[in-house]
């Protein structure tokens, strides 16, 4: 995937430095993990999963595998029943990373693909400027006929829910919180878009 210049309808982009979506680079992993941790603190991600050091290490490894798979054509080595096919992409303006997404692709019987946007993060200074929309549109544009793009949102992710609704995603279930003594379990809503 080469860098792709994008123009998000209804958003003002810099003529000097338009938004650019491209494969992530190794240094983007730290940006991504920092933003995931920040988002988890605001409950945009399920906190008990996102704060875990073990999960953060696993996310970093998945990002690294996606980078290696795309750059050196090693993707086929990471595709098996054990590993999902991951995509790690970023939005840049000039040399600055504004947002990132980690998505996995699964193939169901019959060849139908499901791309699940597992994490989508935008640095707080660049929210509501089309960065998240550019990332979601990237996955929609690369979806093949008969496939679907899926995303999960916590109840606190109102901005993401509004974005997905505006891009023709349908909510299949609402986010809920289940108190269990001193611990509350969070189940995100599921949003699906079909090509």
N, C-alpha and C positions, 0 to 999 in steps of 0.2 A: 504494500500500500504506500503510494507516494503521498506527500502532503497535499491536502485538498483545500483550496480556498473556498470559504463559504460565506454566503450573505443570508442572514436570518431575516425573513420578512418582518417588517414592522419595528426593526431595531436599527439604531444608528451604529454603523461600524466605521472605524477609522479608515480613510482611504490610504493613508500611509502604511498602516499595519492592520489589515483585515484579519478576521478570525481565521485560523488555520487548524484543521483537524488532522492529526497524524498519529502514527504509532508512538507509544511512549518510549522514552529513553531510560537508562538505568537511574539517573538522578531524579526522575519523576516518581520513583517508588517512595522516597521520603516525603515528598509533597503529598502523595496519595494517602499514606498512612497517617500523616499529621491531620489531614482534613477528615479522614474517617474517624479518628479519635475525637476531634472537635465536634463532628456531627453526632457521634454517639453520646457525647456529654449533653447535647441538646435534644437527645432522644429521636434523632432522625434515623438512627440505626438502632437495632436491638442492643441495649447497653451491655448485658451480660456476655454477649458474644463479641462485640467490637472491642471491649476493654481488655480482654484476655490477651496476655503476651503470646500464648500459644497460637491463638487465632491470628494475631498480627504477624507472627512469623510465617504462618501458612499463607496469609495474603501476600506478603513480600515474596515468598517463593513462587506463588502463582503468577505474580506480576513479572518476575524474572523469567519464568518459563515462557510466558506470552511474548516477552521481548525477544528472547532467543529464538523462539519458534518462528517469529516473523522476520527477523533480520537475517538469520543464517539458514532459513528454510528447514529448521529442525522441528517444525510443528508436528510432523508425522511421528516423531519419537515420543511426543507428549500426549498423543491421542490413544487412549485405550479405555477399557472399562473403568480403570482406576482413576484416570485423569480426564477431566473435561477439556474440551477445546476452548481455551480462553482467549479473549481479546482485551488488550489494555491500551486504550487510546487517550489522547490528551487534546485539549484545545489550547492553542497558543495565539498570542498577538505579539508579533516580533519574536523575541527570545523568551518572553515571559509565559509561564504555564498558568492558565486561568482556571482550568478544570480538568477532570479526568474521570474515566469510567472503566470498570472491570466488568466484563460480561462473559458468560459461558454459553456455549452452543451444544445442545444435545440433539441427537437424531432419534426420533421415535420409529417404531415399526412402520413400514411403508415409506420411509424416507423423509417424512415431515420434520423440519427443523424448528427448534424452539431456541431463540436467543433470550437469555435471561440477564437483564441488567441488574447485577448484584449490588454494585456500589456505583453511585454517581455523585461526585463532589465538585463544588465550585467554591473557589476562595471567596470569602464574604464580601470583599471589595468589588467583586465582579458579578454578583448575583443580580438577576433581573436585567441582564444585558445580552441575553441570547446564548450564553455559554452552555447552560444545561440543555436548552432546546437544540443547539447544534449537535450535542452528543447523542441525544435521543434520535434526532433526524438521521444521523449517521447510521445507526443500527436499522432504522426503518428503510433507508435507501439501499442498504446492502442485504435486506431480507429477500429471499427467493420466493417465487410463487408458491402458495400453499403453506408458507411458514408463518410463525408468529413471533412477536417480540413481547416479552413479559417483564414487568417490574413490580417490586414490592415496596410499600410505603407504610411507615408507622403513622399513628394518628397525628403526631406532631409535624409531619412532613406536608403541611398544607400547600406550600409552594410547588412541590413536586407533583402533588395530586392535581393541582390546577394546570400545570404544564402538560401532564399526561392526558387529562381530559381535553385540553385544547388541541392535542395531536391525535385525537380519535381513539384513544385507548378506552376500554370499557372496564369498569371495576366489577370483579366477579365476587368479591367479599369485602366487608368492611374490617378495618383494624379494630382489635379489641384488646383490653387489658384484663388479665385474670389474676385477682389477688389470691395469694396462697400463704397465709400467715404473714411473716415478715417480708416475703418475697412476692413481687408482682411479675407475672409472665406476660410478655407482649407478643401478640400475633399480628403481623402486618397485613394490610390489604393487598390484594393481588390485582394488577392492572394488565390487560392483554390487548394487543393490537394484532390483527391478522391481515396478511397481504392477500 
